[in-house]
Amino acid sequence: MKVGWARRRWWEFRQGHSVYLIFVLTFINFILISYRLLIERVSIFKEMVPELWIFAFMFILIYVPTAVLVGYWHRKTQLRVETTLVHQQNPILAKMIRTLLDVQTGTATKDEIEEFRKMLSKIEKKMDN
Protein backbone atom coordinates (compact mmCIF):
# COMPACT_ATOMS: atom_id res chain seq x y z
CA MET A 1 0.00 0.00 0.00
CA LYS A 2 1.49 3.29 -1.07
CA VAL A 3 1.00 6.08 1.40
CA GLY A 4 1.18 9.65 0.20
CA TRP A 5 2.71 12.66 1.90
CA ALA A 6 -0.64 14.06 3.07
CA ARG A 7 -1.73 10.75 4.60
CA ARG A 8 1.53 10.46 6.52
CA ARG A 9 1.18 14.01 7.86
CA TRP A 10 -2.44 13.29 8.84
CA TRP A 11 -1.34 10.19 10.73
CA GLU A 12 1.51 12.09 12.42
CA PHE A 13 -0.89 14.89 13.36
CA ARG A 14 -3.31 12.41 14.97
CA GLN A 15 -0.47 10.71 16.86
CA GLY A 16 0.97 13.99 18.14
CA HIS A 17 -2.45 15.29 19.05
CA SER A 18 -3.95 12.21 20.68
CA VAL A 19 -0.90 10.73 22.35
CA TYR A 20 0.94 13.84 23.52
CA LEU A 21 -0.86 17.16 23.29
CA ILE A 22 -4.35 16.08 24.33
CA PHE A 23 -2.80 14.09 27.16
CA VAL A 24 -1.29 17.26 28.64
CA LEU A 25 -4.42 19.33 28.02
CA THR A 26 -6.77 16.79 29.59
CA PHE A 27 -4.46 16.40 32.57
CA ILE A 28 -4.49 20.16 33.20
CA ASN A 29 -8.22 20.33 32.50
CA PHE A 30 -8.93 17.56 35.01
CA ILE A 31 -6.95 19.35 37.71
CA LEU A 32 -8.70 22.67 37.07
CA ILE A 33 -12.20 21.19 36.97
CA SER A 34 -11.60 19.04 40.05
CA TYR A 35 -10.32 22.02 41.98
CA ARG A 36 -13.15 24.26 40.86
CA LEU A 37 -15.98 21.79 41.48
CA LEU A 38 -14.66 19.87 44.48
CA ILE A 39 -12.19 21.95 46.45
CA GLU A 40 -13.68 25.43 46.03
CA ARG A 41 -17.26 24.29 46.72
CA VAL A 42 -16.66 22.11 49.78
CA SER A 43 -15.50 24.23 52.70
CA ILE A 44 -13.67 21.38 54.46
CA PHE A 45 -11.53 20.75 51.38
CA LYS A 46 -11.03 24.49 50.81
CA GLU A 47 -9.53 24.81 54.28
CA MET A 48 -7.21 21.83 53.68
CA VAL A 49 -6.15 22.97 50.19
CA PRO A 50 -6.57 26.74 49.92
CA GLU A 51 -4.65 27.24 46.65
CA LEU A 52 -4.81 25.65 43.20
CA TRP A 53 -1.06 25.08 42.98
CA ILE A 54 -1.11 23.12 46.29
CA PHE A 55 -3.95 20.95 44.98
CA ALA A 56 -2.14 20.41 41.68
CA PHE A 57 1.06 19.45 43.50
CA MET A 58 -0.76 17.00 45.79
CA PHE A 59 -2.75 15.57 42.87
CA ILE A 60 0.38 14.97 40.78
CA LEU A 61 2.16 13.48 43.79
CA ILE A 62 -0.61 10.88 44.16
CA TYR A 63 -1.72 10.48 40.55
CA VAL A 64 1.64 9.89 38.82
CA PRO A 65 2.72 6.92 40.97
CA THR A 66 -0.80 5.46 40.71
CA ALA A 67 -0.72 5.80 36.92
CA VAL A 68 2.72 4.14 36.82
CA LEU A 69 1.42 1.21 38.86
CA VAL A 70 -1.64 0.83 36.61
CA GLY A 71 0.62 1.04 33.54
CA TYR A 72 2.92 -1.61 34.99
CA TRP A 73 -0.07 -3.87 35.68
CA HIS A 74 -1.33 -3.29 32.12
CA ARG A 75 2.05 -4.16 30.61
CA LYS A 76 2.38 -7.31 32.70
CA THR A 77 -1.18 -8.63 32.26
CA GLN A 78 -3.13 -7.01 29.43
CA LEU A 79 -0.52 -6.09 26.80
CA ARG A 80 0.06 -9.72 25.88
CA VAL A 81 -3.67 -10.17 25.22
CA GLU A 82 -3.88 -6.98 23.12
CA THR A 83 -0.78 -7.88 21.11
CA THR A 84 -2.08 -11.39 20.43
CA LEU A 85 -5.42 -10.03 19.20
CA VAL A 86 -3.72 -7.48 16.92
CA HIS A 87 -1.40 -10.12 15.45
CA GLN A 88 -4.31 -12.48 14.80
CA GLN A 89 -5.94 -9.79 12.64
CA ASN A 90 -2.81 -8.78 10.68
CA PRO A 91 -3.03 -10.11 7.10
CA ILE A 92 0.59 -9.22 6.23
CA LEU A 93 1.91 -11.12 9.23
CA ALA A 94 -0.31 -14.08 8.35
CA LYS A 95 1.00 -14.11 4.77
CA MET A 96 4.62 -13.89 5.94
CA ILE A 97 4.21 -16.75 8.41
CA ARG A 98 2.34 -18.88 5.84
CA THR A 99 5.12 -18.31 3.31
CA LEU A 100 7.77 -19.25 5.88
CA LEU A 101 5.82 -22.40 6.67
CA ASP A 102 5.49 -23.23 2.98
CA VAL A 103 9.25 -22.75 2.51
CA GLN A 104 9.95 -25.00 5.49
CA THR A 105 7.64 -27.74 4.24
CA GLY A 106 8.72 -27.37 0.63
CA THR A 107 5.31 -26.37 -0.73
CA ALA A 108 6.16 -22.75 -1.59
CA THR A 109 6.74 -21.89 -5.21
CA LYS A 110 9.74 -19.87 -6.36
CA ASP A 111 7.36 -17.02 -7.26
CA GLU A 112 5.91 -16.97 -3.74
CA ILE A 113 9.38 -16.93 -2.22
CA GLU A 114 10.44 -14.07 -4.52
CA GLU A 115 7.25 -12.12 -3.71
CA PHE A 116 7.96 -12.66 -0.01
CA ARG A 117 11.51 -11.35 -0.41
CA LYS A 118 10.25 -8.26 -2.25
CA MET A 119 7.73 -7.55 0.50
CA LEU A 120 10.40 -7.86 3.18
CA SER A 121 12.74 -5.58 1.19
CA LYS A 122 10.02 -2.92 0.97
CA ILE A 123 9.47 -3.11 4.72
CA GLU A 124 13.21 -2.85 5.39
CA LYS A 125 13.56 0.17 3.08
CA LYS A 126 10.71 1.96 4.85
CA MET A 127 12.42 1.36 8.19
CA ASP A 128 15.64 2.90 6.88
CA ASN A 129 13.80 6.12 5.92
Kinemage of the C-alpha trace (Angstrom):
@kinemage 1
@onewidth
@group {chain A} dominant
@subgroup {mainchain}
@vectorlist {calphas} color= white
{ca met a 1} P 0.000 0.000 0.000
{ca lys a 2} L 1.494 3.289 -1.073
{ca val a 3} L 1.000 6.084 1.400
{ca gly a 4} L 1.179 9.652 0.202
{ca trp a 5} L 2.713 12.664 1.895
{ca ala a 6} L -0.635 14.064 3.067
{ca arg a 7} L -1.734 10.754 4.602
{ca arg a 8} L 1.534 10.458 6.517
{ca arg a 9} L 1.183 14.015 7.855
{ca trp a 10} L -2.437 13.288 8.837
{ca trp a 11} L -1.339 10.186 10.730
{ca glu a 12} L 1.514 12.089 12.420
{ca phe a 13} L -0.892 14.887 13.364
{ca arg a 14} L -3.305 12.411 14.969
{ca gln a 15} L -0.475 10.714 16.863
{ca gly a 16} L 0.973 13.987 18.139
{ca his a 17} L -2.451 15.293 19.049
{ca ser a 18} L -3.954 12.210 20.684
{ca val a 19} L -0.898 10.729 22.346
{ca tyr a 20} L 0.936 13.835 23.515
{ca leu a 21} L -0.855 17.163 23.291
{ca ile a 22} L -4.346 16.082 24.333
{ca phe a 23} L -2.802 14.089 27.162
{ca val a 24} L -1.292 17.257 28.643
{ca leu a 25} L -4.416 19.327 28.018
{ca thr a 26} L -6.768 16.786 29.586
{ca phe a 27} L -4.459 16.400 32.568
{ca ile a 28} L -4.485 20.160 33.198
{ca asn a 29} L -8.224 20.334 32.496
{ca phe a 30} L -8.928 17.561 35.006
{ca ile a 31} L -6.947 19.346 37.709
{ca leu a 32} L -8.703 22.671 37.068
{ca ile a 33} L -12.205 21.193 36.969
{ca ser a 34} L -11.602 19.045 40.049
{ca tyr a 35} L -10.319 22.023 41.982
{ca arg a 36} L -13.150 24.263 40.860
{ca leu a 37} L -15.980 21.788 41.477
{ca leu a 38} L -14.659 19.872 44.482
{ca ile a 39} L -12.188 21.951 46.450
{ca glu a 40} L -13.684 25.435 46.027
{ca arg a 41} L -17.261 24.294 46.716
{ca val a 42} L -16.657 22.105 49.779
{ca ser a 43} L -15.500 24.231 52.695
{ca ile a 44} L -13.666 21.384 54.459
{ca phe a 45} L -11.527 20.755 51.377
{ca lys a 46} L -11.029 24.487 50.811
{ca glu a 47} L -9.530 24.807 54.280
{ca met a 48} L -7.214 21.831 53.677
{ca val a 49} L -6.154 22.966 50.194
{ca pro a 50} L -6.569 26.744 49.917
{ca glu a 51} L -4.650 27.239 46.651
{ca leu a 52} L -4.805 25.652 43.199
{ca trp a 53} L -1.056 25.075 42.985
{ca ile a 54} L -1.109 23.125 46.285
{ca phe a 55} L -3.948 20.947 44.981
{ca ala a 56} L -2.141 20.408 41.676
{ca phe a 57} L 1.060 19.446 43.501
{ca met a 58} L -0.763 17.000 45.789
{ca phe a 59} L -2.745 15.573 42.874
{ca ile a 60} L 0.382 14.968 40.783
{ca leu a 61} L 2.161 13.481 43.788
{ca ile a 62} L -0.611 10.883 44.164
{ca tyr a 63} L -1.722 10.479 40.547
{ca val a 64} L 1.635 9.892 38.817
{ca pro a 65} L 2.719 6.919 40.968
{ca thr a 66} L -0.796 5.459 40.713
{ca ala a 67} L -0.718 5.797 36.917
{ca val a 68} L 2.720 4.144 36.822
{ca leu a 69} L 1.416 1.205 38.861
{ca val a 70} L -1.636 0.832 36.611
{ca gly a 71} L 0.624 1.044 33.538
{ca tyr a 72} L 2.916 -1.611 34.991
{ca trp a 73} L -0.068 -3.865 35.678
{ca his a 74} L -1.329 -3.289 32.122
{ca arg a 75} L 2.051 -4.156 30.605
{ca lys a 76} L 2.379 -7.310 32.699
{ca thr a 77} L -1.182 -8.626 32.260
{ca gln a 78} L -3.126 -7.009 29.428
{ca leu a 79} L -0.521 -6.090 26.805
{ca arg a 80} L 0.065 -9.721 25.881
{ca val a 81} L -3.667 -10.172 25.220
{ca glu a 82} L -3.877 -6.984 23.124
{ca thr a 83} L -0.781 -7.882 21.112
{ca thr a 84} L -2.082 -11.389 20.429
{ca leu a 85} L -5.416 -10.029 19.202
{ca val a 86} L -3.724 -7.482 16.922
{ca his a 87} L -1.401 -10.125 15.447
{ca gln a 88} L -4.310 -12.475 14.800
{ca gln a 89} L -5.935 -9.789 12.636
{ca asn a 90} L -2.810 -8.779 10.681
{ca pro a 91} L -3.028 -10.111 7.098
{ca ile a 92} L 0.593 -9.217 6.230
{ca leu a 93} L 1.910 -11.118 9.232
{ca ala a 94} L -0.308 -14.082 8.350
{ca lys a 95} L 0.996 -14.110 4.772
{ca met a 96} L 4.616 -13.889 5.938
{ca ile a 97} L 4.211 -16.748 8.406
{ca arg a 98} L 2.344 -18.881 5.842
{ca thr a 99} L 5.119 -18.307 3.313
{ca leu a 100} L 7.767 -19.252 5.878
{ca leu a 101} L 5.824 -22.398 6.666
{ca asp a 102} L 5.493 -23.227 2.978
{ca val a 103} L 9.247 -22.747 2.512
{ca gln a 104} L 9.951 -25.001 5.493
{ca thr a 105} L 7.645 -27.737 4.239
{ca gly a 106} L 8.721 -27.369 0.627
{ca thr a 107} L 5.309 -26.373 -0.733
{ca ala a 108} L 6.159 -22.749 -1.593
{ca thr a 109} L 6.737 -21.892 -5.212
{ca lys a 110} L 9.737 -19.866 -6.355
{ca asp a 111} L 7.363 -17.017 -7.259
{ca glu a 112} L 5.911 -16.975 -3.740
{ca ile a 113} L 9.381 -16.931 -2.223
{ca glu a 114} L 10.437 -14.068 -4.516
{ca glu a 115} L 7.250 -12.120 -3.708
{ca phe a 116} L 7.955 -12.659 -0.015
{ca arg a 117} L 11.507 -11.352 -0.414
{ca lys a 118} L 10.252 -8.256 -2.249
{ca met a 119} L 7.729 -7.552 0.496
{ca leu a 120} L 10.404 -7.864 3.177
{ca ser a 121} L 12.737 -5.580 1.190
{ca lys a 122} L 10.023 -2.919 0.967
{ca ile a 123} L 9.469 -3.107 4.720
{ca glu a 124} L 13.212 -2.846 5.391
{ca lys a 125} L 13.560 0.165 3.075
{ca lys a 126} L 10.708 1.959 4.854
{ca met a 127} L 12.421 1.364 8.188
{ca asp a 128} L 15.636 2.904 6.882
{ca asn a 129} L 13.801 6.117 5.916
